[in-house]
Amino acid sequence: MKKRILIIMLLCSAFLSACKKNGEEKQIEKGYDLPLDEKVREEAESDCIEKMELISELCLPFYSEGRYPDTLPDNIIWQASEKIAESGNCVTFSEPYANMEHYEKFEEFLDSSGLGKPGSMIVYTVHFNGSISREKYIYDGNDMYVVKANALWNDNNKSIMTYISNTRIKEWRYTEKGWFCYKLCVPEYPEVTEVVDGSCLIRVKPMTDENRKMSKQCVFGVAYQGNNLLCSNWDTEHMADLDYNGMYEYFHEMKYGEKFQPEENQEGIPKEQFENLIMEYLPITEGEIQKYAVFDEENQSYVWERIGCFNYAPTFFGTSVPEVTYIRENEDGTVTLTVDAVCQMILCDDAVITHELTVQFAEDGSFRYLGNKVLNNGIHHIPVYQYRINKER
């Protein structure tokens, strides 16, 4: 009897071991939630905690007395990234136009990987709330993997790990502009019924200070969602198709530094308020605005609706971030900016479209938009623009 039980136990153990091995093999084949060597895990955890302690004097004062801010001041985040970079680490931070410190090391790793040479490189990211991400990219001569780990501050102002994962990179490329674009292995149909986005973009080559300044000043505030200023063809002679009712809130935030919030029970935007702001950023008259925008003549106001599911169909292109790549000063005193739409989600493209935006600066630093031209027939490769408010109503 004992012998029979022992045999059954051995058979069960062998069966479970085979099942476990088979499960791991299937997971390895899928490429995500991969097994993690204990030494690799310990290295990632201790490294993250060490870096958190390194920036604790900068970040913890903002967490004292029960305060848990969603964002820390930009200068604190920048100082924290500089602190980690002091020992030669590749570091970036959560800002659309942030440069990577010691980017040459990461670029060398990518170039070597492209030649089939095994190697690894770690990149740290300091986030707006003072947390840290650590990505270790490992190329084995055939495939590339990334071990991602994250640490943040807990309620007791102690640094703790929140996750660690090991994933195979399905495909990757290093672009001429200096973007590391890759797609992770993720669950796919029929395992899941919704699209899981494994797309990632990391800026490696730095932007110039002038391109960054122009990006923040002229294009980041409007971007490609909720208005068509940067994703349509127009000039001073052809302005009828711009979505004035949609772009108003973006101009408002650019001018006042805060999102537009209509007063309670306010119906529309008063005529003078709307027109003055539009004319500040565009070379257009009151009469033309009334003609081209959706204007309520009876109430002398312009119709405005908050963007939402009933008036906007989300697109991946809409999440793109505009990036100035070249600045040309024209003989007439205007400036033409070459801009790329950088999209991380699904498209994973550092230039979904390229367009030329012409602006004119005043002596006080203010500016007006004078025209936009989408290059290389790109207008036909993006979704047709959806006006927030029907002009025919």
N, C-alpha and C positions, 0 to 999 in steps of 0.2 A: 504493500500500500504506500509506504513512504517513498519507495523507488518510483512508483507511478506519479505521485505528487511532485517529486523532484523533476521528473521528465516534463510534466505539464508546465511547471514553473520555468524551466529552461526554454521550452517552446514559446511560452508567452513572452519571455524576455527577448528572445530572438525576434519574435514577431514585432514587438514594440520598437525594438532597435531598428528593424528594417523599415518600419513605418516612419520613424523619426528621420532616418537617413533618406528615405524616399521624399519625405516632406521638405527636408533641407535642400535636396537636389532640385526639387520643383521650384523652391523659392529662389535658389541661385539662378535657375534658368530664367525666372521672371525678372530678376535683377533688383528688386526692392525688398526692404526689411531683411537684408542679408545678415547672416551670423556675424558677430563681432568678436574678434580675438580679445581676450581679457586684458592683455597688455596694452592693446590699442585703446580699449575703453578707459583704462586707468590713466593712460597718458593724456587722453583728451580731457578727462575730468580734472585732473590735477593742473593741467595747463590753463584751462578756463578759469578755475578758481584763483590760480596765481595771477592771471591778468586782471581779474576783478579786484583783487587786493591791491594791485598796482595803481588802479584808478579810484580807489575807495575815497581818498581824501578829496578828490574832485567831485564825486557823485553823491556821497552819503549826506553832505549838508542839506541837500534838497529833499532827503527822505526823513529828516528828523521831525520830531513832534507829531508823528502819525501821518505825515504827508507822503503821498505816493503819486508823484506827478507822472502824467503820460509822456511828457516831453521835458527835457532839460534844455537850458539855453544853448544856442548853437556854438558859442565860444567854449563852453564846457565840453561838449561832445568833440569838438576839434582838438582841444587840449588833451582829452583822454586818448584820442587816436594817436596824437603825437607822442604821448607817454609810452604807449605800447611800441611805437615805431623806433624809439630811441635805441633799442638793442638790435636793430636791423630787420625787424619783422615787416612782412607785407600787411598793410593795414588800410582799410577804407572806413567810411561811415555812412549812415543812412541819410544821404542828401543826394538829390537827383544829379548834381554836377560835381560830386566829390571825386577827387583824384586819389589814386592808390599810392601810398608811401612805399618806396623801394619796389616800384612796379617792375624794374628791370629783372629782378630775380624771378618773378612770376612769368614774365615774358620769355625768359631763357628756358624755364621749365616747359612752357607750351611749345616753344620751337623744338626743343629736344624730343618732346613727345611726338610731335609731327614727323620726326625722323625715325620714330620707332624705338627711342632710347628710354628704358625704364627710369622712373624717378618719382619724387613726391615734393609737394610744396604746400605750405599752410598760409591761409589768408584769414585775417581777423576783421570783423566788422563791428564797430561800435554803434549801437542803435540809439534812437532819440531818448529812450527812457533809461539809458545808462547800462543796459544789458549788453552782453558780448556774444557774438557768434564766432565759431571757429570751424572753418572748412579745410580739411586736409584732402588734397587731390592726389591720388595715387595712380600712376600709369605703370602697368606691368609688362609693357612691350606689346600688348595686344588690346587690352581694354583699359578704360579709365574709370576709377571709382572715386566717390567722395564720402568721407566720414564727416558728418555734420554734428556739431554739438552747440548747445546754448546754455548760458548761465545768466541769472538775474539776481536782484536783491529781494529777499523775503521780508516778512513783516517785522522781523527782528534785526533788519539791516545786515543780514548775513548773506553771502553769495551762495547760491544753490544751483545745481544742474536742473534743467527743465526737460531736456531730451538729448538723445544721441542716436544717430542712425548711420547705416552703411548702405549705400546705393550705387549701382552701376550706372554710368552715364551712357545713354543709348547712342547718342551722336554728339559731336562737338566740332567747333571750328573757331579759329582765331582770325578775326577780320582785319582787313587792311587798315581800318580806322582804329584798331586796337581794342576791340570788344571781344571778350571770351563768351561765346554763345554756346549753350549746351541744353540738351533735353535729357532729363532723368528717366529711368525706367519707372513706370507707375502702373497701378491697376488699370486694366483695359476691359472693354466689353468682351464677353458677357459677365465678367467678374463684377463689374460695376455698370450702371446704366447711364451715369453722367460722366462727362469728360473730366478727367483728372489732369490738371496742367502741371507738367514737370519742366516747363521752360525756365531758363535762367540766363541773365545777361550780367556780366561784370565788366565794368570799365577798367582796362589795364593801362593803356597809354593815356597820359593826362591831357586835359583840355588846357588851352592857353587861358591866361587870366582874362584877356579881352573877350574871348568867345564865351567864357562863363558869365562875365558881367552882362554881355548882350543877351545871353540866354535868359538870365534871371529878369532882366529889365524889360525885354521886349516880347518874349514868346511864352515863357513858363506860365504866366498868369492867364493866358487865353487857351492855349493848347488846342486839343482837337475834339473835346466833348462839349456838347450843348451850344456850340456856335460854329460857324464855318469860315471864320476870318482867315485861318491858315490852311484850310483844306479845300479852297475853291479858287478859281481864277477870276481876278477882278483888278480894276485900276480906277483912277479918278473919273474916267469917262464911263465906267460900267460898274455901278454900285447897287443896282436894283436887287440883286439876288442875295445880298448879305442878310443874315438873320439878326436884325437890330434888336428885336425883342429878346433874343437869346443871349446876345453878347453884352447887354447892359450890365448884368450882375458881375461879369468878369472885369469890365472896366471899373465898376464900383469898388471891387476888392483891390484892384491895382492902385487906384487913386487913394483910397482911405485905409487900406491895410486890414480890412475886415469884410466878412461876407455880407451881402445885401440881405437885410431882414425888413420886409415891409411892415408897417404899423398894423396893429390888430384891426381886422375888418377893412383894411385898405383895399380898394378895388382899383387896380392899375397903378401906374406911376405917373404923377403929375407931369403935364406937358413940358413945362419949363425945366424941371429937374431932369427929365429924360433927355431932352434935346441938348441941353448944355453939356451933359457928360459925353454924349455921343459925339458932339462937335469938337470936344476937347481932344478926342483921339482919332477922328476921321475928318477929312476935308469935304464936308457936306453941309447943306443949308437946312434950315428948319422945314422949309417947304418940301425938300427932297425926303427928309426923314418921315414926314407925315405921309408922303406918297408911297414910300417903300416899306415902311414898318406897319404893324397892325395898330391903328390909331382909333380911339373911341372919341369921335368928334363931339358927341353930345356931352360927355363928361370931361372932355379936354384932358384925356389921359391915354397912356399907352398900355396895352394889355400885357400882363406878365403872369407867367405860370412857373411854379417850381418844377424843375425837371424830375420826372418820375416814370413809373412803368406805363402810365397811360399816354404819355407823349414822347417817350424815348425808348427805342429798342437798343439795348447795350450791344456794342461791338468791340472786338479785341482792338481794332484800330483806334477806337476812342480813348483807350488807356495809354496811348503812346505819349512819350515825353519829347517835346521839341528841343533840338540841340543845334545851336549855331556852330557851323563848321568853318565858315569863311566870311570875312567882312570886306566889302568893296566900297570905297568912297568914290562917289560919282562927281563929275565936273560941275553939276548944278547944285552941289552941296548936300544932296541926299545920300543916304547910305543903303546899300543892298546887302541883306544878310542871306547867306545860303544856309538853309535849315534842313536837318534830317529828322524824321519822325521815328524815334527809337521805341520799339514795342517789345516788352518782355513776355507778355502773356501769349501763349499758343504760337503766335507768329514768329517769335524769337528772332527779330530782325532789327539790325541797327540802322536801317534806312528803309522803312516801308514805303515812304515817299520822300522825295527831295524837292524843296520849293525855294523860290527866291522871294523874300519879303523886303519891300522897299519902305524905308521910314525917313522922316525928316526931323532932326533935332533942333530945338530952340536953344538960345544962349543959356537959359536957366536949367537945361538938362531935360526938360519935358520933350515929348515927341508926338508925332502923328504917323499913323499908318497910311501909306499912299498906294499900296498895291501888293498883290501876291500872285505868283505864277508857279503852278505845279509842273515840274520838269519831267521829261522822258515819258510822257503819256501816262504818268502815274495816277491822274485823276480817275482813270478807268479801272484801276486796280484796288480801289478802296470803296467801301459801301457808299451808296447814294445818300447824300445828306438828308436828314429828317428834320424838318422845321418843327420847332416846339409848338408853335401856334399857327394854325391854318390861316393863311393870308386872305382866303376867300370868305371867311366867316363874317 
